[in-house]
Amino acid sequence: MDPTTDASPASAVRDRPSPLTLPVVLAGVVLVAMSISGTAVALPSMGRDLDASGSALNWVVAGYNLAFAAMTLVAGSAADRVGRRRVFLGAALVFAAGFLVTALSPAIVVTDLARIVSGAGGAGIMAAGGAILASSYDGAARNRAFALMGTMAGIGIAIGPTLTGFLITATGWRGSFAIFTAIGLLIALGSTRTRESRADSAGPIDRAGNALFVAALALLMFTLLEAPALGWTHPVILVTGITGLAMLAIFSAGQRRSAAPVLAPSLVANRGFLGWSLATLTTSIGFLGVLVFLPTYLQATGGFSPAAAGVVMLLLTAPVLFTPMVAVTLVNRGVAARLLIMVALVLVVAGNLLLTGLNADDTVTAVAAPLLMIGIGMGASFGITDGQAMALVPADIVGMATGFLNTLRGAAEALVIAAFGASLAGLLTVRLGDAGDAAAVSAGRLAGGAGAAAQLDAFTWAWQVTQLGVALLSLVLSIVVGVLLLSAPRSHHHA
């Protein structure tokens, strides 16, 4: 008989987690995080090899994050019902398959589709992995497990750009994707040694809800990515945007009446859980645009190699290596978690505001302090948000709750990447007067000769304006988080 999250204390003693549970889940987390941060460094090389730019090239990253966002909530709910280990294993295999097809891809459309497959696999790894930890550990052990999960996510993000840059230099971008394939298969193998768990009260899967949620996010993402090229008033953009919003509204209404909702309305009604969830969304918004698009700017304007750009990105990603454990240690010693997360949000907002001073003449000096501030804020969020949020939900929906948290992260990542890329392309088109030139410049391919200076100025200006928008959005969301957390009950009771 499979153990469940609602087992008695005596059963919990008998069914202690396998020693491989934590290592396997953490390995999956670091691999998924590396695949998010490292791919950005590969974009210029992929664009040259596959003759791609603009939205087609942006879909290499945005498609992955779209699938990650859309499928994480679905995977988390499915894990509660059909088994957390089973979903984790299947997701690892899907993840590896997508990376293998990417490594062998002959065209950008194949690459984009393969990245979507990998994103779906990454969603399952994160959602089922978090649910496995939540159902296997309790109390201080759970806090440490989630802090380690945040730390490993930080390690993956930190080393992703640098390691991928070196791998591209040594083996080409295709070789780097092949290496990820092999590691994904090893994680799938290791997951077979972990213990299965599922919720006692799980009902049937809400297939209609799953389909509506995935379709709504896909249509909205398509709208954001393609609008700069087609125009915001183009019939296709209007239809996909309106349809996506309508599907999202129908999904929200349907979840209130569903016997087995993909997203329980009680989760969204929980002010404390919602506040912590929006906190992780806010830090993701402030982090991802810089993570994905700054390497291209560095390579285009400063003559950095992929490896050198990856090293510069350590200013952003290295703080995420140690701040999760520092944050959870402070919380366990009595420092208020709400205070820490507000400090983290202030750092993220301030760092993004300072990045509006980016320039091509002294790039590293201009970005050093802002990148460190954003990285520290992101790392602190990684360390405490999941553990604090999960302490506020019943045990039989931990998969759903973990899925919701990671869906918000993934949605933020996908939408920020889409909106950031669309903003750069749109502003460059306004400044340069040619959509083709704008797409090439946003992909890091500046013209030689006299035109290079004008393109460089336009690229820097577009980056500064876009970054200002990200900073202001992060500020507004931080205020909302503060209001929610201050108005929520202080007790962290786990049902």
N, C-alpha and C positions, 0 to 999 in steps of 0.2 A: 504493500500500500504506500502511495506517495505521501510524504510528509507535507503538511500545509503550514501556512503562516499562523493559523489559529490553534496550533497544537498546544497541549497542556505543558506545564513546566517540566513534569517528569519525562514527557515525550521529547521536549526540547533537549534535555540532557542526553537522552539516548541518540538523538539525531543531530549531533554536533556537525557543523560543516566540515567538508573534506579539507585537508590541508592545502589542496590545490585550488580551492574556491577563490581566495583572494588573489593569488598570483595570476590565475588565468583571466579573471575579470580585469585586473589592472593592466595586464598585457594587451587585452583588447582595447581598453580605454586609450592607452598611449598610442596604439597603432591608428585608431580613428582620429585622434587629435593630430598626429603627424600628417595624416593624409589631408586634413583640412588646411593646416598652415603651410605645408611643404609644396603643395601644388602651385601656389601663387608664384613661387620662384621659377617654376617650369614653364609658365605661360609664354614668355618671349620665345623660348626655344621651340615650344610646340607650335606657336603661331608661324614661325619661319618654316618649320618642317612641313606643316600641313597647309600652308598658305591661307591662314585664317586670321581674322581680326574682328573687332567690334563685338556684337552680341554673340556671334557664333563661338568666338574664343572665350568670352565671359561665361558661357554656359558650361565650360569645363569645370569651373568652380561653382557657379551658381546652380547648375543642374544637380551637382552632388549635394549641395546644401538644401535645395528644394526637396529632393527625395528624403534627405535626412529629416527635415522638418515635418514633412507630410507623413512619413512612416513611423516616426518615433512614438507618437501617441497610439497609433494603431498597434505597433509592436508591443508596447507596454501593456495595453489592455489584453492583447492576445496571450502574452506571457502569463498573466494571472489565470487565464482560462485553460490553455493547452499545455502549460509547463514552461517555466523560466529557462531551464537548461535546454530544452528542445528548441525554443526560439533563439537562444544564444548560439547554439550549434549551427542551426540553419542560416542564421544571419552571417556568421563568420564565413561560411561557404559561399554565400551570395557575394559578400564583400570581395573575397579572393577572386571569384569569377569575373567580376567587373574590372578589377585591376589587370587581370590577364588579358582581357579583350582590349583594354586601353593600351597596353604595351604593344599589342599586335595591330593596332588600328591603322587602316590605310587612309582614312579621311576624317575630317573634323566631325561630321555628323555621327559616325560610328563612335568616335571618342566621347562625344556628348552623351549618347545613349548609354555607353558603358559606364560613364561617371554617374549617371542617374541610378544604374543598378548598384554600383558600389555605395552610393549614398543610402539606398534602402537597406543594404547590409549593415552599414555603419549605424543606422538608426536602431536596428535590432540588437546590435552588440551593446550599445549604450543603455537602451531601455531595459533589456533583459538583464544586463550586467548589474545595473543599479537595483533592480528588483531582487536579484539573487542576493546582493549584499544586505538589502533591507530585510529580507526574510530569513537571513542566516545569522544576523548579529543584532544585538539590542544594547541600549544604554550607551555607556562610554565606548564599548567596543564598536558600536555602530558609528558613533561620531568619528572614531579613529579611521574606520573603514572608508567612510565618505570623504574624510580629509585626505586619506591616501589616494582615493579616486580623483579628487581635485588636484592633488599633487602630480599624479601620473598624467592627467590631462594637461597640466601645466608643463610637465617635462616633454610631452609630445608636441605641444605648441612651440615650446622653446627650441627644441632641437630639430623640429620639422624643416624650417627654412634652411638652416645651416647644413644639416645632413643631406637634405635633398639637393642643395646646391653642389655639395661635394660629389654626390652620386651622379648628378647630371654631368659634371665635369669629367668624371671617371668613366661612366658607362653610357652617357646620353640619357635623355628623359625616358626613353623606352626601358632602358635597363633599370632605372629607379622604380618604375611601376612593376616590373617583374619581381624585384626584391620584395615589394609589399605583398605581392601575390603569395610568395613562399611563406612569409611570416603569418599571413592570414590563415593559411592551411594548418600551420603548427598550432595556432590558437584554437582552431576548430577541433583538432585532435586532443588538445589538453582539456577542452570543455567536456569531453566524454567521461572524465574522471570526477566531475563534480556531482553534487546531489541534486535531484529533481525536487521541485516544489511548485505548488499551485494553490489558489485560493479555494476554500471549501464552498463558498457561496457563489461561485462563478456561474453565470447564466450563459445563454447562447450569444454568439458574436453578432454585434450590430453591423451587418454587412452594408446596409444602406448608409449608415452613419460613416463607416470607413470610407466608402466610395465618395460620398459628398465632401468629406473633409479633404481627401487627396485631390479631388477634381478642383475644388475651390482654390486651394493653394497653387496648384499647377496653372490655372487660368490667370490668377493674379500675378504670378511670377512672369508668365509669358507677356502679360500686358506691360509690366515694368521694363522688361528687357528689350522688347521690340518697339516700344513707343518712340524712342528717339530716332529710329531709322524710318519707321512708317509714318510717324506723326500722331499726336495725341487725339486728333479728330478723325483718324482713319477708321473706316467701318469695322475692320477686324479688331482694332484696339478697343473701340467702344463696346463691341459685342462681348469680347472676352472679359473686359473689366467689369461690365455690368453683370454678366453671367456669374463671374467668380464671386462678386459681392452677394448676389442673390443666393447662390449655393451655400455660402458661409452663413447667411441669415437662416436659411432652411435647416442647416445642420444644427445651429444653436437652438432653434425652436424644437427640433425633433429630439434632441438629447433630454429635454425635460419630460418627455413622454415615453422614452425608451425603457424597456424592462432591463436591458443590459447595456447602458450607454458607453460609448467610447470615452466620453468625458463626463463624469458625474457632476451634475449641477452643484452639489454640495462643495466640491473642490473650489469652484470659482466663487462661491458665496463665502468661503472662509477667508476673511480679510487678512489674517496673518499669513496663510499659505499663498494667497494672491500677491501680497506685498513682497515676500521672498522670491516668488516667481518673477515678478516684474523687476526685481533687483538684478537677477541674473540676466534677464533680457536687456536691461539697460547697459550693464557692463559689456555684454556681447556686442551691442550696437557701437559702443565707443571703442571697441577693440578691433573688430573684424575688418572695417573699412581700411584702417591703417595696415593691418596685417596683410591683406590681399593686394592692395594697390601700391603701397609704398615701394616694394621691391622693383616693380616695373619702372617707377619714377627714378629710382636710384640707378638702374641699369641704363635708362634712356638719357638721363641728364648728367650723370656723374661718371659715366664710363665704367661702372662697376661690373665685374663678372658675376654670374649667378652665385658663386661661392662667396665673393666679397659682399654682395647684397645680403646673403644669408647671415654673414657675420654681423653686419650692421643691425639686422633685425633682432639680434640677441639683446640689444638694449630694451626692446619691447618684451621679448619672450623669456629672457633669463629670470626676471623677478618672479615669474609664475612658477619657477622651480621650487622656491622655498617659502613664499608667502602663504600658501594654503596651510601648511603645518604650523607656521607661526600664528596665523589667525585662530585655528582651532585650539592651539595651546593656550592662547589668551582667553578664549571663551571657557575652556575647562577650568581655568584658574579664577574665573569670576568676572571677567570683563564682559560687559553687555554686548551681545551679538549685534543688537540694533545699532549701537554706537559704532561698532567696527564697520558695518556695511555702509553706514552713511559716510564715514571717512573714506571708504573705498570709492563710493560714488563721487564724492567731491574730487578725489584725485583723477578719476576718469574724465569728468567734465573739464577740469582745469587743464589736463594734458591735451585734450582735443582742442580746446580754445587756443593753447599755445602753438599748436601745430599749424594754425593759420599763418604763422610766420615762416613757413617753409619757403626756401629759395634754393636756386640751383648753384649759387656761388659758394656757399658754405653749408652744404646740406647736412653733414653729420653733426656739426655743432648746433645747428638749428633744431634738429630733431632729438638730440640726446636726452635732455631733461624731460620733454613731453612723453617720449617713449617709456622712460623709466616710471613716470607717474602713472601712465595708463597700465603698464605691466603690473605694478604693485597693486593697484586697485582691482584689476582682473584676478590676480592671484588670491587676494583676500576673499573675493567673492567665491571663487572656486572652493576655498577651504570651508566655508561655513553655510552657504545658501542651501545646499542639498540636505545636510544634516538637520538644520533648523526647520526647513519646510517639511521634511519627512516625519519629524516628530509631531506634526500637527494633523496627520491623516490616519484613518483606520488601517489596520494591518492587512485587510483583505483587498485593498485597492492600492497597495504600494507600487505595483507595476504601472497602473494607470497614472498615479501621481508622478512617478519617475519619468514616464513617457511624456506627461504634460510639461514638466520642467525642461526636458531636453527638446521637446517640440518648440517651446518658446525660444530656446537657444538657437535651434536650427532655423526657425522661422526668422529670427532676428538676423542670423548670419546670411540666410538666403536673400532676404529683403534688403539688407544693407548692401550686400554685394551688387544686387540688381540696381538698386537706387543710386549707389555710388557710381557704378559704371555708366548708368543712364545719364546721371548729372554731368560726369566728365565729358561724355560724348556730345550731349546737348550744348554745354557751354563752349566746348571746342568748336562745334559747328557754328555757333554764333560768332565766335572770335575769328575763325579762319574762313568762314563762308563756304566750306565744302565738306559734306558729310564723309566723303571718302578719306580726305586728309585727316579729318577729326578721328575717324576710326583707327587709322594707322598710328597717329600720335598717341591715342589712349592705349594702344597695344605696345607702345614703347619704340616705335619705328619712326624716328625723326628724319627729315630730309637733310641732305648735305648742302653745303654751300650757303648762299645768302639767306635762303628760306629757313635755315635751322634756327636762327636766333628768334624769328617771329614765332615759330612753332614752340620753342622752349618757353618763351614768355607766356604764350597762350596756355600751355600745359600747366605751368606753375599757377597762373591765375585761376584756371578751372579747378585745380586741386585745392587752392585756398578757399574758394567760395564753397565748394562741396564740403570741405572739412568744417567750415563754420556752421553749415546746416546740421551736420552730425553732432556738433557740440551743443547746439541749441536744443535739439531733440533729446539728447542725453540729460540736459538740465531739466527740461519739463518732466521727463519720466522720473528723475531722481526726486523731484518734489512730490510726485504722486506716491512713490515708494515710501517716503517719509511720513506722509499722511496716513497711509494704510497701516504701517507698522506701529505708529504711535496710537492709533485707534483700536488696534487688535488686542485681545486678551493677552496677558503676559505669561500665563501658564503654558508650558509646552507638554501637553499630555498626549501620550501615544495610546490609542485604543487597543 
